[in-house]
């Protein structure tokens, strides 16, 4: 006797099966759908053009827990240029193609195209995202990524509430204008920023512009951060500046530093905070002072700048909100590097932080120099100024496309007789795009060596950011690094960071483990310096990278046909998009993120 099963019965069975097996068949992800486009905005009360996301500037905040997977559909509506998004501080283990670096991990997203970033948030901390194509960070393409502790865990330090402070700088000239100036012969320096911004708001003080419109005033008026007395607030602070190094202070209040770049540190109190481009911190603020209005102020340091401070107001509950507020005491001198170094040396790891390996397998010394080439100004590393190729390194190395970039490894040191305290005797440089191939799981030391610039007695701060990794900061020093300086290394409690500063005429020593297969940028986070070639490329065990979406690497010498043909031959790169539910638009709320199930890839 035949048993007839209706289609409705099959559907009922499937629904029941999935309802009882949801945890094994689905992964929960945070879904975002972003449209990136130019729009008019008034960051500092002067109307200008910014890059916004879903009509917002700065972009929406992503918030999730450690271990969660996020899914962001990014549609490029810039019309005439590509775009990518880098998730600064997220290590992208298993998903190096989602690091968001044009010509390194992926192709730029063309106008009208949509690219899906899908990755796991590896650990709790304060992070941010920003454009990594041309100088789009200078155009305002950035926002926060807040990663809370995993479900069922709690922070090691108690607090009552949070305040997020995203710091940036702003020019009235467009990012395109800035790029052309920097690339001109001779170079036309972009100058200091017109304004500093806190959460996208600043006030440009000049009589050359008329009184801002009501719309402008709403977009640039100082933010009012309301707090209750006798509470502890966690301030999450990140700097996405194009150029500016900053000092942050809160009038009448001390701050307790608890986190740096997504890593917990040994807690210490401070009156003010030095923060360089690419860095992030968490500090605890206790509102135990007389109820009134207090200024949170950022000022520029490390450059002789006349840019006005940016101010936002800390408003105690019950106090009338007005323009009367207590200002911080005078800001530190812009060139008080001794004070800045004291702050950096206070940042050490807390007791439970993993210690670095005792020995290294390879040491790479990177000399930072300002140079010239046929009349053009360049920044170079070991006399090689980085020029990115048209074909992403990740795809080129994966498929052995040797013509895509220079196969010669860059220099790992510089001449012993080079005097870092004087201008270069020969300022000429070369350009290149070779990579440092790092052995998988090897321990790598990097010594960042700063040097005098072309002009006499000039050397600048350079904050360096490593993609795909954290590193241990072994120490800082003056002048030229020698092996004797190893005695100064902090081997007891070096902090873990992803961005670190090298001071003028000095060196900074780092150590990391090459444990993340992929291709990773390591560069100065000052946008004009990177634009002029101040960076290097590390490649690690690319043969271990699997399931690269074809859209990520189908440009340059790797066309889509090439990828598809490779798949037919049995490659593990997938051109078939993973089916997912319709994304939920998170642009309506920056503070909440709906959870939706998606099939396991």
PAVEXKOL-398940 format. One record per residue (C-alpha): x, y, z; residue in one letter; residue number from 0. Coordinates in steps of 0.1 Angstrom, whole numbers, m for minus. Layout:
residues N
X / Y / Z / code / pos
X / Y / Z / A / NUM
...
//
This chain:
residues 601
X / Y / Z / code / pos
0 / 0 / 0 / X / 0
15 / 34 / m10 / X / 1
17 / 62 / 15 / X / 2
10 / 95 / m1 / X / 3
27 / 125 / 16 / X / 4
13 / 159 / 6 / X / 5
36 / 189 / 0 / X / 6
20 / 206 / 29 / X / 7
30 / 178 / 52 / X / 8
66 / 180 / 39 / X / 9
67 / 217 / 46 / X / 10
53 / 212 / 81 / X / 11
80 / 187 / 88 / X / 12
107 / 210 / 76 / X / 13
95 / 239 / 96 / X / 14
93 / 217 / 127 / X / 15
127 / 203 / 121 / X / 16
143 / 237 / 118 / X / 17
124 / 251 / 148 / X / 18
138 / 223 / 170 / X / 19
173 / 224 / 155 / X / 20
178 / 261 / 151 / X / 21
210 / 262 / 170 / X / 22
227 / 236 / 149 / X / 23
214 / 247 / 115 / X / 24
216 / 285 / 118 / X / 25
241 / 310 / 128 / X / 26
229 / 343 / 141 / X / 27
243 / 374 / 123 / X / 28
239 / 411 / 125 / X / 29
226 / 424 / 91 / X / 30
232 / 459 / 77 / X / 31
224 / 473 / 43 / X / 32
245 / 504 / 35 / X / 33
243 / 529 / 6 / X / 34
275 / 550 / 4 / X / 35
271 / 583 / m14 / X / 36
282 / 619 / m14 / X / 37
259 / 644 / 3 / X / 38
259 / 680 / 15 / X / 39
266 / 684 / 52 / X / 40
279 / 710 / 77 / X / 41
306 / 692 / 99 / X / 42
319 / 725 / 112 / X / 43
290 / 749 / 104 / X / 44
303 / 754 / 69 / X / 45
284 / 735 / 42 / X / 46
305 / 710 / 23 / X / 47
304 / 676 / 7 / X / 48
310 / 645 / 28 / X / 49
307 / 607 / 22 / X / 50
277 / 595 / 41 / X / 51
262 / 561 / 48 / X / 52
224 / 558 / 45 / X / 53
223 / 596 / 48 / X / 54
243 / 597 / 80 / X / 55
276 / 614 / 89 / X / 56
295 / 599 / 106 / X / 57
283 / 565 / 95 / X / 58
260 / 542 / 116 / X / 59
275 / 524 / 146 / X / 60
279 / 486 / 144 / X / 61
274 / 469 / 177 / X / 62
275 / 432 / 184 / X / 63
291 / 407 / 208 / X / 64
324 / 389 / 206 / X / 65
319 / 358 / 185 / X / 66
290 / 372 / 165 / X / 67
290 / 373 / 128 / X / 68
281 / 405 / 110 / X / 69
269 / 408 / 74 / X / 70
271 / 442 / 57 / X / 71
259 / 447 / 21 / X / 72
277 / 478 / 9 / X / 73
264 / 495 / m23 / X / 74
286 / 521 / m39 / X / 75
266 / 551 / m50 / X / 76
295 / 575 / m55 / X / 77
289 / 574 / m93 / X / 78
325 / 580 / m104 / X / 79
349 / 562 / m80 / X / 80
353 / 529 / m62 / X / 81
350 / 523 / m25 / X / 82
360 / 498 / 2 / X / 83
355 / 496 / 40 / X / 84
383 / 486 / 63 / X / 85
372 / 473 / 97 / X / 86
400 / 487 / 118 / X / 87
412 / 464 / 145 / X / 88
391 / 434 / 135 / X / 89
416 / 406 / 127 / X / 90
395 / 389 / 100 / X / 91
408 / 354 / 108 / X / 92
395 / 331 / 81 / X / 93
381 / 360 / 61 / X / 94
411 / 381 / 49 / X / 95
392 / 391 / 18 / X / 96
369 / 411 / 41 / X / 97
397 / 433 / 55 / X / 98
386 / 461 / 31 / X / 99
418 / 472 / 16 / X / 100
417 / 481 / m21 / X / 101
444 / 464 / m42 / X / 102
455 / 443 / m12 / X / 103
426 / 421 / 0 / X / 104
400 / 430 / m26 / X / 105
390 / 449 / m57 / X / 106
374 / 483 / m52 / X / 107
336 / 482 / m53 / X / 108
327 / 498 / m85 / X / 109
299 / 525 / m88 / X / 110
265 / 507 / m87 / X / 111
279 / 475 / m74 / X / 112
271 / 458 / m40 / X / 113
298 / 439 / m21 / X / 114
290 / 418 / 10 / X / 115
313 / 419 / 40 / X / 116
307 / 389 / 62 / X / 117
330 / 382 / 91 / X / 118
332 / 373 / 128 / X / 119
341 / 397 / 155 / X / 120
369 / 380 / 173 / X / 121
371 / 398 / 206 / X / 122
355 / 425 / 226 / X / 123
367 / 461 / 224 / X / 124
365 / 495 / 209 / X / 125
370 / 496 / 171 / X / 126
360 / 516 / 141 / X / 127
356 / 514 / 103 / X / 128
367 / 537 / 75 / X / 129
373 / 540 / 38 / X / 130
405 / 526 / 25 / X / 131
405 / 537 / m11 / X / 132
423 / 569 / m20 / X / 133
417 / 595 / 7 / X / 134
381 / 587 / 14 / X / 135
387 / 588 / 52 / X / 136
394 / 625 / 48 / X / 137
360 / 628 / 31 / X / 138
342 / 615 / 62 / X / 139
338 / 578 / 55 / X / 140
340 / 564 / 90 / X / 141
320 / 551 / 120 / X / 142
322 / 531 / 152 / X / 143
324 / 493 / 157 / X / 144
316 / 484 / 193 / X / 145
321 / 448 / 203 / X / 146
307 / 438 / 237 / X / 147
319 / 408 / 256 / X / 148
306 / 374 / 246 / X / 149
272 / 362 / 257 / X / 150
273 / 351 / 294 / X / 151
305 / 370 / 301 / X / 152
310 / 403 / 319 / X / 153
335 / 431 / 318 / X / 154
362 / 430 / 344 / X / 155
355 / 467 / 354 / X / 156
321 / 478 / 364 / X / 157
304 / 509 / 350 / X / 158
269 / 523 / 347 / X / 159
267 / 536 / 311 / X / 160
287 / 544 / 280 / X / 161
295 / 575 / 259 / X / 162
312 / 571 / 225 / X / 163
335 / 597 / 212 / X / 164
347 / 595 / 175 / X / 165
375 / 620 / 168 / X / 166
384 / 633 / 134 / X / 167
397 / 663 / 115 / X / 168
382 / 683 / 87 / X / 169
393 / 703 / 56 / X / 170
372 / 726 / 35 / X / 171
390 / 713 / 4 / X / 172
377 / 680 / m9 / X / 173
396 / 648 / m6 / X / 174
401 / 648 / m43 / X / 175
416 / 683 / m41 / X / 176
439 / 671 / m14 / X / 177
450 / 641 / m34 / X / 178
459 / 663 / m64 / X / 179
478 / 687 / m42 / X / 180
499 / 659 / m27 / X / 181
506 / 643 / m60 / X / 182
516 / 676 / m77 / X / 183
551 / 685 / m89 / X / 184
561 / 702 / m67 / X / 185
539 / 690 / m39 / X / 186
514 / 715 / m26 / X / 187
509 / 706 / 11 / X / 188
473 / 704 / 23 / X / 189
480 / 724 / 54 / X / 190
465 / 719 / 88 / X / 191
428 / 710 / 92 / X / 192
403 / 738 / 93 / X / 193
385 / 720 / 122 / X / 194
386 / 692 / 147 / X / 195
354 / 671 / 151 / X / 196
339 / 651 / 179 / X / 197
313 / 627 / 166 / X / 198
313 / 646 / 134 / X / 199
307 / 681 / 149 / X / 200
330 / 711 / 152 / X / 201
329 / 749 / 149 / X / 202
350 / 767 / 124 / X / 203
356 / 802 / 136 / X / 204
361 / 826 / 107 / X / 205
344 / 857 / 94 / X / 206
348 / 846 / 58 / X / 207
317 / 825 / 60 / X / 208
282 / 838 / 66 / X / 209
261 / 827 / 95 / X / 210
252 / 790 / 91 / X / 211
216 / 781 / 81 / X / 212
193 / 764 / 106 / X / 213
201 / 730 / 90 / X / 214
238 / 736 / 93 / X / 215
234 / 746 / 129 / X / 216
216 / 714 / 137 / X / 217
244 / 694 / 122 / X / 218
273 / 712 / 138 / X / 219
261 / 724 / 172 / X / 220
281 / 711 / 201 / X / 221
267 / 678 / 213 / X / 222
254 / 677 / 249 / X / 223
263 / 645 / 267 / X / 224
240 / 642 / 297 / X / 225
253 / 624 / 328 / X / 226
240 / 617 / 363 / X / 227
260 / 625 / 394 / X / 228
280 / 598 / 411 / X / 229
279 / 574 / 382 / X / 230
308 / 557 / 364 / X / 231
307 / 560 / 326 / X / 232
328 / 542 / 301 / X / 233
340 / 565 / 274 / X / 234
349 / 547 / 242 / X / 235
373 / 569 / 222 / X / 236
386 / 563 / 187 / X / 237
407 / 586 / 164 / X / 238
401 / 584 / 127 / X / 239
419 / 616 / 119 / X / 240
435 / 622 / 85 / X / 241
465 / 640 / 100 / X / 242
460 / 653 / 135 / X / 243
475 / 638 / 167 / X / 244
453 / 648 / 196 / X / 245
452 / 654 / 233 / X / 246
418 / 649 / 250 / X / 247
409 / 663 / 284 / X / 248
377 / 667 / 305 / X / 249
376 / 698 / 326 / X / 250
378 / 690 / 363 / X / 251
378 / 653 / 359 / X / 252
404 / 625 / 358 / X / 253
401 / 595 / 335 / X / 254
410 / 559 / 342 / X / 255
425 / 541 / 312 / X / 256
413 / 505 / 309 / X / 257
415 / 495 / 272 / X / 258
437 / 503 / 243 / X / 259
430 / 491 / 207 / X / 260
406 / 463 / 220 / X / 261
431 / 450 / 246 / X / 262
428 / 455 / 284 / X / 263
456 / 474 / 300 / X / 264
468 / 478 / 336 / X / 265
446 / 506 / 348 / X / 266
460 / 540 / 355 / X / 267
446 / 575 / 361 / X / 268
454 / 605 / 339 / X / 269
443 / 641 / 335 / X / 270
444 / 639 / 297 / X / 271
448 / 614 / 270 / X / 272
472 / 614 / 240 / X / 273
456 / 596 / 210 / X / 274
471 / 592 / 175 / X / 275
453 / 584 / 143 / X / 276
442 / 548 / 143 / X / 277
442 / 544 / 180 / X / 278
413 / 536 / 203 / X / 279
408 / 537 / 241 / X / 280
383 / 531 / 268 / X / 281
385 / 552 / 299 / X / 282
363 / 553 / 330 / X / 283
349 / 587 / 341 / X / 284
333 / 591 / 375 / X / 285
308 / 620 / 378 / X / 286
316 / 629 / 414 / X / 287
322 / 667 / 409 / X / 288
300 / 697 / 414 / X / 289
270 / 695 / 391 / X / 290
276 / 720 / 362 / X / 291
286 / 719 / 326 / X / 292
321 / 707 / 318 / X / 293
340 / 708 / 285 / X / 294
354 / 677 / 268 / X / 295
381 / 692 / 246 / X / 296
405 / 678 / 220 / X / 297
435 / 698 / 208 / X / 298
461 / 691 / 182 / X / 299
496 / 681 / 193 / X / 300
528 / 669 / 175 / X / 301
522 / 697 / 148 / X / 302
525 / 735 / 152 / X / 303
489 / 740 / 143 / X / 304
465 / 769 / 148 / X / 305
434 / 747 / 144 / X / 306
409 / 755 / 172 / X / 307
400 / 728 / 197 / X / 308
368 / 709 / 194 / X / 309
345 / 709 / 224 / X / 310
315 / 689 / 234 / X / 311
296 / 695 / 267 / X / 312
294 / 671 / 297 / X / 313
261 / 682 / 312 / X / 314
253 / 670 / 348 / X / 315
216 / 662 / 353 / X / 316
196 / 691 / 366 / X / 317
220 / 718 / 353 / X / 318
207 / 741 / 326 / X / 319
223 / 736 / 292 / X / 320
239 / 768 / 280 / X / 321
272 / 780 / 266 / X / 322
287 / 785 / 301 / X / 323
310 / 756 / 309 / X / 324
342 / 749 / 327 / X / 325
371 / 745 / 303 / X / 326
401 / 722 / 308 / X / 327
434 / 738 / 320 / X / 328
458 / 748 / 293 / X / 329
465 / 721 / 267 / X / 330
501 / 706 / 266 / X / 331
525 / 723 / 242 / X / 332
524 / 708 / 207 / X / 333
560 / 696 / 209 / X / 334
562 / 684 / 244 / X / 335
573 / 650 / 234 / X / 336
587 / 641 / 268 / X / 337
551 / 644 / 282 / X / 338
537 / 624 / 253 / X / 339
563 / 596 / 258 / X / 340
555 / 595 / 295 / X / 341
518 / 587 / 286 / X / 342
528 / 560 / 261 / X / 343
551 / 543 / 286 / X / 344
523 / 541 / 312 / X / 345
504 / 518 / 288 / X / 346
513 / 482 / 299 / X / 347
494 / 450 / 298 / X / 348
474 / 438 / 327 / X / 349
484 / 405 / 344 / X / 350
463 / 381 / 324 / X / 351
475 / 393 / 290 / X / 352
495 / 367 / 270 / X / 353
532 / 374 / 270 / X / 354
552 / 375 / 238 / X / 355
574 / 347 / 227 / X / 356
609 / 350 / 242 / X / 357
627 / 349 / 208 / X / 358
620 / 360 / 173 / X / 359
626 / 342 / 140 / X / 360
630 / 372 / 118 / X / 361
637 / 409 / 124 / X / 362
627 / 436 / 98 / X / 363
639 / 471 / 104 / X / 364
618 / 498 / 86 / X / 365
634 / 532 / 80 / X / 366
608 / 559 / 76 / X / 367
621 / 587 / 53 / X / 368
608 / 616 / 33 / X / 369
622 / 616 / m2 / X / 370
619 / 630 / m37 / X / 371
615 / 613 / m71 / X / 372
617 / 633 / m103 / X / 373
605 / 664 / m84 / X / 374
576 / 646 / m66 / X / 375
576 / 643 / m29 / X / 376
574 / 607 / m15 / X / 377
575 / 589 / 18 / X / 378
595 / 557 / 16 / X / 379
604 / 526 / 37 / X / 380
640 / 515 / 33 / X / 381
640 / 538 / 2 / X / 382
610 / 521 / m14 / X / 383
578 / 541 / m18 / X / 384
548 / 518 / m20 / X / 385
526 / 520 / m51 / X / 386
498 / 495 / m50 / X / 387
491 / 472 / m80 / X / 388
459 / 469 / m100 / X / 389
455 / 433 / m91 / X / 390
448 / 425 / m54 / X / 391
477 / 408 / m37 / X / 392
454 / 382 / m21 / X / 393
443 / 368 / m55 / X / 394
476 / 373 / m73 / X / 395
495 / 352 / m46 / X / 396
467 / 326 / m43 / X / 397
468 / 319 / m80 / X / 398
504 / 325 / m87 / X / 399
499 / 355 / m110 / X / 400
535 / 367 / m109 / X / 401
531 / 396 / m133 / X / 402
507 / 413 / m109 / X / 403
534 / 428 / m86 / X / 404
572 / 430 / m81 / X / 405
584 / 395 / m71 / X / 406
615 / 410 / m54 / X / 407
612 / 412 / m16 / X / 408
618 / 447 / m3 / X / 409
649 / 455 / 18 / X / 410
648 / 443 / 54 / X / 411
672 / 469 / 68 / X / 412
689 / 501 / 57 / X / 413
727 / 510 / 54 / X / 414
744 / 510 / 88 / X / 415
760 / 544 / 81 / X / 416
727 / 562 / 75 / X / 417
724 / 591 / 99 / X / 418
688 / 593 / 111 / X / 419
694 / 627 / 128 / X / 420
703 / 645 / 96 / X / 421
686 / 651 / 62 / X / 422
694 / 623 / 37 / X / 423
726 / 629 / 17 / X / 424
707 / 615 / m13 / X / 425
670 / 622 / m10 / X / 426
660 / 602 / m42 / X / 427
639 / 571 / m38 / X / 428
624 / 544 / m59 / X / 429
588 / 530 / m61 / X / 430
578 / 494 / m57 / X / 431
551 / 469 / m47 / X / 432
569 / 439 / m35 / X / 433
558 / 420 / m4 / X / 434
575 / 405 / 27 / X / 435
566 / 368 / 27 / X / 436
563 / 357 / 64 / X / 437
566 / 321 / 74 / X / 438
534 / 307 / 89 / X / 439
535 / 308 / 127 / X / 440
569 / 325 / 128 / X / 441
577 / 352 / 153 / X / 442
584 / 386 / 137 / X / 443
601 / 416 / 151 / X / 444
596 / 450 / 135 / X / 445
617 / 480 / 144 / X / 446
601 / 512 / 132 / X / 447
630 / 536 / 127 / X / 448
621 / 573 / 124 / X / 449
645 / 597 / 107 / X / 450
651 / 633 / 98 / X / 451
630 / 647 / 69 / X / 452
644 / 665 / 39 / X / 453
645 / 698 / 58 / X / 454
670 / 702 / 86 / X / 455
660 / 694 / 122 / X / 456
626 / 681 / 113 / X / 457
611 / 647 / 121 / X / 458
574 / 639 / 125 / X / 459
552 / 615 / 145 / X / 460
541 / 585 / 126 / X / 461
513 / 562 / 140 / X / 462
516 / 528 / 124 / X / 463
487 / 503 / 120 / X / 464
490 / 466 / 113 / X / 465
461 / 449 / 97 / X / 466
451 / 413 / 107 / X / 467
470 / 412 / 139 / X / 468
477 / 426 / 173 / X / 469
514 / 431 / 183 / X / 470
533 / 435 / 215 / X / 471
550 / 469 / 220 / X / 472
584 / 460 / 233 / X / 473
596 / 496 / 237 / X / 474
606 / 530 / 224 / X / 475
639 / 547 / 221 / X / 476
658 / 577 / 209 / X / 477
681 / 580 / 179 / X / 478
692 / 550 / 158 / X / 479
682 / 515 / 171 / X / 480
711 / 491 / 178 / X / 481
711 / 456 / 193 / X / 482
722 / 471 / 226 / X / 483
687 / 487 / 228 / X / 484
672 / 452 / 233 / X / 485
682 / 456 / 270 / X / 486
655 / 483 / 271 / X / 487
627 / 460 / 259 / X / 488
597 / 455 / 281 / X / 489
595 / 417 / 283 / X / 490
574 / 416 / 315 / X / 491
541 / 433 / 305 / X / 492
543 / 447 / 270 / X / 493
508 / 459 / 258 / X / 494
490 / 444 / 229 / X / 495
481 / 470 / 203 / X / 496
472 / 473 / 166 / X / 497
484 / 509 / 162 / X / 498
515 / 525 / 177 / X / 499
534 / 557 / 174 / X / 500
570 / 562 / 165 / X / 501
583 / 595 / 178 / X / 502
605 / 620 / 160 / X / 503
641 / 609 / 156 / X / 504
633 / 577 / 175 / X / 505
624 / 540 / 172 / X / 506
596 / 517 / 183 / X / 507
600 / 479 / 186 / X / 508
571 / 455 / 179 / X / 509
567 / 417 / 180 / X / 510
539 / 396 / 165 / X / 511
532 / 360 / 154 / X / 512
524 / 355 / 117 / X / 513
494 / 333 / 126 / X / 514
467 / 348 / 102 / X / 515
469 / 335 / 66 / X / 516
463 / 364 / 42 / X / 517
478 / 396 / 29 / X / 518
480 / 425 / 53 / X / 519
489 / 461 / 51 / X / 520
513 / 477 / 76 / X / 521
514 / 515 / 72 / X / 522
514 / 550 / 86 / X / 523
478 / 559 / 95 / X / 524
484 / 595 / 85 / X / 525
464 / 597 / 52 / X / 526
488 / 620 / 33 / X / 527
518 / 598 / 43 / X / 528
502 / 566 / 31 / X / 529
490 / 583 / m1 / X / 530
527 / 592 / m8 / X / 531
539 / 556 / m2 / X / 532
545 / 551 / 35 / X / 533
536 / 515 / 39 / X / 534
546 / 478 / 34 / X / 535
528 / 446 / 27 / X / 536
530 / 413 / 47 / X / 537
519 / 380 / 31 / X / 538
513 / 349 / 53 / X / 539
505 / 314 / 42 / X / 540
481 / 325 / 15 / X / 541
478 / 289 / 3 / X / 542
458 / 283 / 35 / X / 543
431 / 309 / 26 / X / 544
399 / 292 / 13 / X / 545
366 / 303 / m1 / X / 546
375 / 337 / m14 / X / 547
344 / 353 / m31 / X / 548
353 / 358 / m68 / X / 549
340 / 394 / m66 / X / 550
367 / 402 / m41 / X / 551
396 / 395 / m65 / X / 552
381 / 396 / m101 / X / 553
399 / 427 / m113 / X / 554
433 / 436 / m128 / X / 555
450 / 405 / m142 / X / 556
425 / 382 / m125 / X / 557
393 / 384 / m145 / X / 558
361 / 367 / m135 / X / 559
366 / 341 / m163 / X / 560
400 / 332 / m148 / X / 561
384 / 326 / m114 / X / 562
355 / 306 / m129 / X / 563
379 / 284 / m149 / X / 564
400 / 278 / m118 / X / 565
369 / 267 / m99 / X / 566
360 / 242 / m126 / X / 567
395 / 227 / m121 / X / 568
387 / 221 / m84 / X / 569
398 / 253 / m66 / X / 570
383 / 261 / m33 / X / 571
374 / 296 / m43 / X / 572
337 / 301 / m45 / X / 573
319 / 322 / m71 / X / 574
285 / 310 / m60 / X / 575
270 / 335 / m35 / X / 576
259 / 320 / m2 / X / 577
221 / 324 / 1 / X / 578
211 / 346 / 29 / X / 579
178 / 362 / 41 / X / 580
169 / 397 / 30 / X / 581
192 / 421 / 49 / X / 582
176 / 443 / 76 / X / 583
183 / 480 / 72 / X / 584
200 / 492 / 104 / X / 585
202 / 528 / 93 / X / 586
172 / 537 / 114 / X / 587
190 / 530 / 146 / X / 588
226 / 533 / 155 / X / 589
223 / 518 / 190 / X / 590
205 / 486 / 182 / X / 591
211 / 457 / 159 / X / 592
184 / 432 / 151 / X / 593
194 / 396 / 150 / X / 594
183 / 374 / 121 / X / 595
191 / 338 / 113 / X / 596
211 / 329 / 82 / X / 597
219 / 295 / 68 / X / 598
253 / 281 / 77 / X / 599
276 / 285 / 47 / X / 600
//
